[in-house]
């Protein structure tokens, strides 16, 4: 896989940060561009996306390898993922009905297909003395991609993988179907929450079987954010022994504020927005229309304002299918018997409304048989806690949880 980035696009980004808006006000401006961000933009994974295929299953395909700034050895992967249609009826746009909603309720898949997942697998160097036997599986949220785990701007503060590599952990970060460099199939009938649940389960099984990197991992720590936290909860409900340790960032079971807060992020069809690569997608692929909507969705209180334009530029896609189906996966995993951690900003508008209050503490009732419950609520922080000034504390707290439980 050739890793590149358009120089013209990079400089367009810089000029866009400086350009006045139509109203005459100055847009967000970045005063300092770190060398790490420049390196990322020029050397990152390609913007071209891998489409779905109905071909027979293939093995995980390693692409190019590189040394991470942390010293870990990393490999770009293409991971095939097969799904079989089991919906009650076959639906297309011309026979859409309320039965589609009912199939979402029943955790059904609407298509038989092979998708391709873009991932980055990193392991400590052979000579490293600090090695962990747990792999961290890093699962991003909607309108994010795997980039969120190795944040390119001020990575010494915000890069999750850099910090976890320093602790000796191998990591696997990957793009959910419909995001980043993974397949982008139908945004209603295919990119929906049950598909994501099955995707993360598939990745866990591959890690356990030694089919990623040639190493069989007995201990997989699931680190999820937002929609990925919902998928982790649903997987713990559907297959209670699939996850060894479960970490939920940016999540509660508060259904009252979920949809109003989601709409307040001003998500619209991405094919009418600024990125050329989005033009080819159906209107049901969505994202925040402007920086104000993005900031409302992700940030609150204690954050560096310089990060806002970076986050807006790096934002990715959501789908109508995910938006409709996610609430049905806010379930209670009664039979899950591993440790579970939940971490939130106390002003997470998406999952808490105005203030989280007691909402995170539902973890005890929702996971009644978990071996350990750990709840962290960070003051003056919004939904994207990993991009706030609490980022390092979030990493510290997650590490303490994992190590306390033998991971």
Secondary structure, 3 states (H helix, E strand, C coil): CCCCCCHHHHHHHHHHHHCECCCCCECCCCCCCCHHHHHHHHHCCCCCCCCCECCCCCCCEEEEEEECCCCCEEEEEEEEEEECCCCCCCCCHHHCCCHHHHHHHCCCCCCCEEEEEEEEEEECCCCCCCCCCEEEEEECCCCCCHHHHHCCCCHHHHCHHHHHHHCCCEEEEECCCCCCCCCCCCCCCCCCHHHHHHHHHHHHHHHHHCCCCCCCCCEEEEEEECHHHHHHHHHHHHCCCCCCEEEEECCCCCCCCHHHHHHHCCEEEHHHCCCHHHCCCCCCEEEECCHHHHHHHHCCECCCCHHHHHHHHHCCCEEHHHHHHHHHHCCCCCCCCCEEEEEEECCCHHHHCCCCCCHHHHHHHHCCCCCEEEEEEECCECCCHHHCCCHHHHHHHHHHHHHHCCC
